[in-house]
């Protein structure tokens, strides 16, 4: 037993086994290993089984999956001087592991901080009404700015979504009063448009009846029928419409003047 322990071949074999155990690395399908050789970038390895020589080489694992990054609530002042608190969520992924390791320290923290400052900068250039009504456009603007700035880090910002907008209670009441006033304005406009359309139809109907006297006679008889139906105790004696024409055409006044 002592001979085996002191045997150089056995010792060499044990050292080789320990070396292989220390050198072997397994990277998953969504991981890459950035390898440095004596402090200098060498290559990107993975996925699968890779060998990293101890002491001489160092490996940094990078996850290539899409990361959901929460941007904490930020106090902003809109262009029309409304104070609001806004939070958002940011989606990004590493496209170039080499640049993500070499070009920036802690790329995750750097992306979060950049997202916070960009959120405040972009939203501060818009009115509060635009913040509520044009979220899709604002999300696209923030995503485009972030993506252009993180490109140097090998990071792709795929999406940005504004989650929640909080405003003071006084502003909530002001918005409610504004919405109520807007509803009343629309109701008045709709009512006025209805009155205008009704007046136009009445004028059109009167012109048609003037062109066709028989239609006026039929309308007169229909009115008598409706009155008789609603007031059964009332006896109606219809007057021929021809007798009333002088009143419609001003003939009664002219006859009085001649007498």
URWOKA-V695772 format. One record per residue. N is the residue number from 1. SS is DSSP state (H for helix, E for strand, - for the rest). NEAR is the number of other ideal C-beta (glycine too) atoms within 8 Angstrom. Layout:
# URWOKA-V695772
n->N ss->SS near->NEAR
n->N ss->SS near->NEAR
This chain:
# URWOKA-V695772
n->1 ss->- near->4
n->2 ss->H near->5
n->3 ss->H near->6
n->4 ss->H near->7
n->5 ss->H near->8
n->6 ss->H near->7
n->7 ss->- near->8
n->8 ss->H near->6
n->9 ss->H near->6
n->10 ss->H near->9
n->11 ss->H near->10
n->12 ss->H near->8
n->13 ss->H near->8
n->14 ss->H near->8
n->15 ss->H near->8
n->16 ss->H near->8
n->17 ss->H near->8
n->18 ss->H near->8
n->19 ss->H near->9
n->20 ss->H near->8
n->21 ss->H near->7
n->22 ss->H near->7
n->23 ss->H near->10
n->24 ss->E near->9
n->25 ss->E near->10
n->26 ss->E near->7
n->27 ss->E near->12
n->28 ss->- near->6
n->29 ss->- near->4
n->30 ss->- near->7
n->31 ss->E near->12
n->32 ss->E near->12
n->33 ss->E near->15
n->34 ss->E near->12
n->35 ss->E near->14
n->36 ss->E near->12
n->37 ss->E near->9
n->38 ss->- near->6
n->39 ss->- near->4
n->40 ss->E near->6
n->41 ss->E near->9
n->42 ss->E near->7
n->43 ss->E near->5
n->44 ss->E near->9
n->45 ss->E near->9
n->46 ss->- near->9
n->47 ss->- near->8
n->48 ss->E near->6
n->49 ss->E near->6
n->50 ss->E near->13
n->51 ss->E near->7
n->52 ss->- near->11
n->53 ss->- near->7
n->54 ss->- near->8
n->55 ss->- near->4
n->56 ss->- near->6
n->57 ss->E near->12
n->58 ss->E near->6
n->59 ss->E near->12
n->60 ss->E near->8
n->61 ss->E near->8
n->62 ss->E near->12
n->63 ss->E near->8
n->64 ss->- near->9
n->65 ss->- near->6
n->66 ss->- near->7
n->67 ss->E near->9
n->68 ss->E near->7
n->69 ss->E near->12
n->70 ss->E near->7
n->71 ss->E near->12
n->72 ss->E near->6
n->73 ss->E near->8
n->74 ss->E near->11
n->75 ss->E near->7
n->76 ss->E near->12
n->77 ss->E near->8
n->78 ss->- near->13
n->79 ss->- near->7
n->80 ss->- near->6
n->81 ss->- near->6
n->82 ss->- near->10
n->83 ss->E near->9
n->84 ss->E near->14
n->85 ss->E near->11
n->86 ss->E near->14
n->87 ss->E near->12
n->88 ss->E near->12
n->89 ss->E near->11
n->90 ss->E near->15
n->91 ss->E near->12
n->92 ss->E near->14
n->93 ss->E near->11
n->94 ss->E near->13
n->95 ss->- near->6
n->96 ss->- near->7
n->97 ss->H near->12
n->98 ss->H near->10
n->99 ss->H near->11
n->100 ss->H near->14
n->101 ss->H near->10
n->102 ss->H near->6
n->103 ss->- near->8
n->104 ss->- near->8
n->105 ss->- near->4
n->106 ss->- near->6
n->107 ss->H near->12
n->108 ss->H near->8
n->109 ss->H near->7
n->110 ss->H near->11
n->111 ss->H near->16
n->112 ss->H near->11
n->113 ss->H near->8
n->114 ss->H near->11
n->115 ss->H near->15
n->116 ss->H near->11
n->117 ss->H near->8
n->118 ss->H near->12
n->119 ss->H near->14
n->120 ss->H near->10
n->121 ss->H near->8
n->122 ss->H near->12
n->123 ss->H near->13
n->124 ss->- near->10
n->125 ss->- near->6
n->126 ss->- near->12
n->127 ss->- near->9
n->128 ss->H near->12
n->129 ss->H near->6
n->130 ss->H near->9
n->131 ss->H near->15
n->132 ss->H near->8
n->133 ss->H near->6
n->134 ss->- near->9
n->135 ss->H near->9
n->136 ss->H near->6
n->137 ss->H near->7
n->138 ss->H near->14
n->139 ss->H near->12
n->140 ss->H near->8
n->141 ss->H near->9
n->142 ss->H near->14
n->143 ss->H near->12
n->144 ss->H near->8
n->145 ss->H near->10
n->146 ss->H near->16
n->147 ss->H near->10
n->148 ss->H near->7
n->149 ss->H near->9
n->150 ss->H near->13
n->151 ss->H near->9
n->152 ss->H near->7
n->153 ss->H near->12
n->154 ss->- near->12
n->155 ss->E near->13
n->156 ss->E near->10
n->157 ss->E near->13
n->158 ss->E near->8
n->159 ss->E near->8
n->160 ss->E near->13
n->161 ss->E near->7
n->162 ss->E near->11
n->163 ss->E near->6
n->164 ss->E near->7
n->165 ss->E near->9
n->166 ss->E near->7
n->167 ss->E near->11
n->168 ss->- near->6
n->169 ss->H near->5
n->170 ss->H near->6
n->171 ss->H near->10
n->172 ss->H near->9
n->173 ss->H near->8
n->174 ss->H near->8
n->175 ss->H near->9
n->176 ss->H near->8
n->177 ss->H near->8
n->178 ss->H near->8
n->179 ss->H near->8
n->180 ss->H near->8
n->181 ss->H near->8
n->182 ss->H near->8
n->183 ss->H near->8
n->184 ss->H near->8
n->185 ss->H near->8
n->186 ss->H near->8
n->187 ss->H near->8
n->188 ss->H near->8
n->189 ss->H near->8
n->190 ss->H near->8
n->191 ss->H near->8
n->192 ss->H near->8
n->193 ss->H near->8
n->194 ss->H near->8
n->195 ss->H near->8
n->196 ss->H near->8
n->197 ss->H near->8
n->198 ss->H near->8
n->199 ss->H near->8
n->200 ss->H near->8
n->201 ss->H near->8
n->202 ss->H near->8
n->203 ss->H near->8
n->204 ss->H near->8
n->205 ss->H near->8
n->206 ss->H near->8
n->207 ss->H near->8
n->208 ss->H near->9
n->209 ss->H near->11
n->210 ss->H near->7
n->211 ss->H near->5
n->212 ss->- near->8
n->213 ss->H near->8
n->214 ss->H near->6
n->215 ss->H near->9
n->216 ss->H near->10
n->217 ss->H near->9
n->218 ss->H near->8
n->219 ss->H near->9
n->220 ss->H near->10
n->221 ss->H near->9
n->222 ss->H near->8
n->223 ss->H near->8
n->224 ss->H near->10
n->225 ss->H near->8
n->226 ss->H near->8
n->227 ss->H near->10
n->228 ss->H near->10
n->229 ss->H near->7
n->230 ss->H near->6
n->231 ss->- near->7
n->232 ss->- near->6
n->233 ss->- near->3
n->234 ss->- near->7
n->235 ss->- near->3
n->236 ss->- near->7
n->237 ss->- near->4
n->238 ss->- near->7
n->239 ss->- near->6
n->240 ss->- near->6
n->241 ss->H near->10
n->242 ss->H near->5
n->243 ss->H near->7
n->244 ss->H near->9
n->245 ss->H near->9
n->246 ss->H near->10
n->247 ss->H near->7
n->248 ss->H near->6
n->249 ss->H near->6
n->250 ss->- near->7
n->251 ss->H near->9
n->252 ss->H near->8
n->253 ss->H near->7
n->254 ss->H near->8
n->255 ss->H near->9
n->256 ss->H near->7
n->257 ss->H near->6
n->258 ss->H near->5
n->259 ss->- near->4
